Amino acid sequence: MGTHVIKMPDIGEGIAQVELVEWFVKVGDTVTEDQVVADVMTDKATVEIPSPVSGKVLALGGQPGEVMAVGSELIRIEVEGAGNLQASPEKPAEPATPAPTAAAAPVGAGLPREEATKPATPTPSTHQPAAITPREASDRPLASPAVRKRALDAGIELRYVHGSGPAGRILHEDLDAFLTQPTRSTQSAPGGYAKRSDSEQIPVIGLRRKIAQRMQDAKRRVAHFSYVEEIDVTALEELRLHLNNKWGDSRGKLTLLPFLVRAMVVALREFPQINATYDDEAQVITRHGAVHVGIATQGDNGLMVPVLRHAEAGSLWSNAGEIVRLANAARGNKASREELSGSTITLTSLGALGGIVSTPVVNTPEVAIVGVNRMVERPMVINGQIVIRKMMNLSSSFDHRVVDGMDAARFIQAVRGLLEQPASLFVE
């Protein structure tokens, strides 16, 4: 028997170190060739690390949340044959098992990862003890965001649930088994007016750490200012519904986003200083001819910004289809590094939760972000008559080091004019 050492791979783009986000194996597990053993995160995306060999896990080289250098030892696996490193019988490797309080869910997780990586063990119900000894309140159970949400909806404290997955990870099957216990009502989360003294510590790692770093950096370095304008989208909504009724089945349904993208593309022709990036260290502003629109997308673990490339060359339906594809890829943790980088301006929308006004943070090194608020019907005075119109606010932010206030206001007014007279979106 030999030992095969997997080192932190060179993921490219000049990256010298990455963050270890999550282990999917533990010491003693048997892995197969091409099985994903860990998730690591670069500045732009989460990357799966597969095992190139089959064997038994001897040691793990880091804890979730730890920043590791490219080329450092990630995992040791005992294999048939010589391996790439002979294990020393006098001094066996000491396993470094992950601390249960430092686990994080895979970024933008869709289907629970444990479904694809769980070992061939009996079902959780056969492992469920008759009387469960709860974990300490500070001992955070391992579970995916989907499992945590399901437990929260069911009023279950996960520290009472036995986990049958790797490193004691709680799976959906464990919740199923817990829910069938006749005594579970005494173990669920307190309700009503019962006093609570429990607390939960959540490590800031993975995507959440990257979001925190980028937002802090943007607020520290960018001279933000915001500009809010209301738009009458009655005619735009009529056009959108008409197009969906006529071509929705064959070309796909249109939301407001592709219309907003089109309005930004047309308005940016007159205001190229808005479609720009600023390297504040080199003191260089780059104005871009191509409009690569970042589409802010909320996933299970946080905000990601996949990029709609060359929006200036896309039709309503091609841009709409690409927006949907990118959003699904980001939420399912399938977006590539290329799909998450290179934007020149960002569009953000909270949909029905958009509120009245927001102050979005500029997505550096860009210099502008356009925010969409909720659409509402309200009475407006037009030609001396009170009529019901569909109104919506745009709340946008700009980097005042690059964009003057007057230019920002004129740009948003141009977008407003295009959306209020939607035929002008397509006049060349």
Secondary structure, 3 states (H helix, E strand, C coil): CEEEEEECCCCCCCCCEEEEEEECCCCCCEECCCCEEEEEECCCCEEEEECCCCEEEEEECCCCCCEEECCCEEEEEEECCCECECCCCCCCCCCCCCCHHHCCCCCCCCCCCHHHHCCCCCCHHHHCCCCCCCCCCCCCCCECHHHHHHHHHHCECHHHCCCCCHHHCECHHHHHHHHCCCCHHHCECCCCCCCCCCCCCCCCCHHHHHHHHHHHHHHHHCCEEEEEEEEECHHHHHHHHHHHHHHHHHHCCCCCHHHHHHHHHHHHCCCCCCCEEEECCCCEEEECCCCCEEECEECCCCEECCEECCHHHCCHHHHHHHHHHHHHHHHCCCCCCHHHCCCCEEEEECHHHCCCCCCCCCCCCECEEEEEEEEEEEEEEECCEEEEEEEEEEEEEEECCCCCHHHHHHHHHHHHHHHHCHHHHHCC
